[in-house]
């Protein structure tokens, strides 16, 4: 099963998000080449547990010891990013959300989810170009453009739901 190299998580926006995923073996898609939406939706239902998306499940705990900043990298190089939210579950699920701070990273953002069952979902925008990576694909849209990703970091479940929503939009609504 793939796992995120959390020491390199901020590099997801530099080239391919799958570069920070150890054991990634899915196909890489660019721009208009993408698998059908029903395949992605089925993957979400089968691999991102419903209780991770449900606030009532009370699984997520905010990681108060997480650093307030990290380094993100895009095609222009590395720079500072704010760590907006980090949540973990007792069973080992983890989600982190970063937003670039000024300069060449001003419109960059990245959210990374790794489930305790070994599934990965990453979505973000780098230099206004959206990207998505999960077990079954790595997608980068070089001709689409998007504004900075706005996720709800008020709870782990809200962050998972808005990550999934952004991934859907980036995969299926950003194509030109």
C-alpha positions in Angstrom: 0.0 0.0 0.0 1.2 3.5 -0.7 2.3 5.8 2.1 3.1 9.5 2.3 6.6 10.5 3.0 5.6 13.2 5.5 9.1 14.6 5.6 8.6 15.6 1.9 4.9 16.4 2.0 5.4 20.1 1.1 7.0 19.0 -2.2 3.7 17.6 -3.6 3.2 20.7 -5.8 6.5 20.4 -7.5 6.0 18.3 -10.6 4.0 15.2 -9.5 2.2 14.8 -6.2 3.0 11.1 -6.4 6.6 11.9 -5.8 5.9 12.2 -2.1 4.0 8.9 -2.1 6.2 5.9 -1.3 4.9 2.8 -3.3 2.8 4.7 -5.8 2.1 2.6 -8.8 -1.0 4.2 -10.4 -1.0 5.8 -13.9 -0.1 9.4 -14.4 -2.6 11.6 -16.2 -2.0 15.1 -17.6 -4.6 17.7 -18.7 -7.5 16.1 -20.6 -6.5 12.4 -20.1 -8.4 11.2 -17.0 -10.3 8.1 -15.9 -14.1 8.3 -15.6 -15.6 10.0 -12.7 -17.6 6.9 -11.6 -14.2 5.1 -11.1 -13.0 7.9 -8.8 -16.3 8.0 -6.9 -16.2 4.2 -6.4 -12.6 4.5 -5.1 -13.7 7.2 -2.6 -16.6 5.1 -1.3 -14.4 2.0 -1.0 -11.3 3.6 0.5 -12.1 6.8 2.4 -14.2 5.4 5.3 -17.5 7.2 5.8 -16.6 7.7 9.5 -13.6 9.8 8.5 -16.1 12.2 6.8 -18.6 12.2 9.6 -18.3 14.7 12.5 -20.5 12.5 14.7 -17.9 9.7 14.6 -15.6 11.9 16.7 -12.5 10.2 15.4 -10.3 13.2 14.6 -8.1 15.0 17.1 -6.3 18.2 16.3 -2.5 17.7 16.6 -1.6 20.7 18.8 2.1 19.8 18.6 2.2 20.3 14.8 4.5 23.1 13.6 2.8 26.3 12.5 4.8 26.4 9.3 6.5 24.2 6.8 8.3 24.4 3.5 6.4 24.0 0.2 8.0 23.6 -3.2 6.6 24.5 -6.6 8.2 25.0 -10.0 9.8 28.2 -8.8 11.5 26.5 -5.8 10.9 26.2 -2.1 9.2 28.8 0.2 7.4 29.1 3.5 3.8 27.8 4.0 1.4 28.0 6.9 0.3 24.7 8.4 -3.5 25.4 8.6 -4.6 22.1 10.2 -3.2 18.8 11.2 -5.5 16.1 12.5 -5.0 12.4 13.5 -7.2 9.6 14.7 -6.2 7.0 17.4 -6.2 4.3 14.8 -3.6 6.1 12.6 -5.4 8.2 10.0 -3.7 11.6 9.3 -4.6 14.7 7.4 -2.6 17.9 6.9 -3.4 21.2 5.1 -0.8 23.8 4.0 -1.2 27.1 2.3 1.8 29.0 0.7 2.8 32.3 2.2 3.5 35.1 -0.3 5.9 35.3 -3.2 6.0 32.4 -5.6 3.8 30.3 -3.3 1.0 32.9 -2.8 -1.7 30.8 -4.5 -0.4 27.4 -3.6 -2.1 25.0 -1.2 -1.9 21.3 -0.5 -3.9 18.8 1.6 -2.7 15.3 2.2 -4.7 12.4 3.7 -3.4 9.0 4.6 -5.8 6.5 6.0 -4.9 3.8 8.6 -5.9 1.2 6.0 -3.1 2.5 3.7 -4.9 4.7 1.2 -3.7 8.2 0.1 -5.6 11.2 -1.3 -3.7 14.4 -2.1 -5.1 17.5 -3.7 -3.7 21.0 -4.2 -2.9 23.8 -6.5 0.6 24.9 -7.6 1.1 28.1 -9.4 -2.7 28.1 -10.0 -2.6 24.6 -11.6 -4.6 21.9 -9.8 -3.3 18.4 -9.0 -4.7 15.3 -7.4 -3.1 12.0 -6.4 -4.6 8.9 -4.9 -3.9 5.2 -5.1 -5.3 4.9 -8.6 -4.0 8.1 -10.3 -1.7 11.1 -10.3 -3.2 14.0 -12.2 -1.8 17.4 -13.0 -3.6 20.0 -15.1 -1.0 22.2 -16.8 -3.6 24.2 -18.9 -6.3 24.7 -16.2 -6.1 27.3 -13.6 -7.7 27.7 -10.2 -7.7 29.9 -7.3 -6.1 28.9 -4.0 -7.8 25.9 -2.5 -10.1 26.8 0.3 -10.8 23.9 2.7 -12.7 23.8 6.0 -10.1 23.0 8.7 -12.6 23.4 11.6 -12.6 19.6 12.1 -10.9 16.6 10.7 -14.1 15.3 9.1 -14.8 18.7 7.5 -11.3 18.8 6.1 -11.7 15.3 4.6 -15.1 16.3 3.1 -13.7 19.5 1.5 -10.6 17.7 0.3 -12.8 15.2 -1.5 -14.9 18.0 -3.0 -11.7 19.9 -4.2 -10.3 16.7 -5.7 -13.5 16.1 -7.6 -13.5 19.7 -8.9 -9.9 19.6 -9.9 -10.3 16.2 -11.7 -13.6 16.9 -13.6 -14.4 20.6 -13.6 -11.0 22.2 -14.4 -10.5 20.7 -17.9 -10.6 23.1 -20.8 
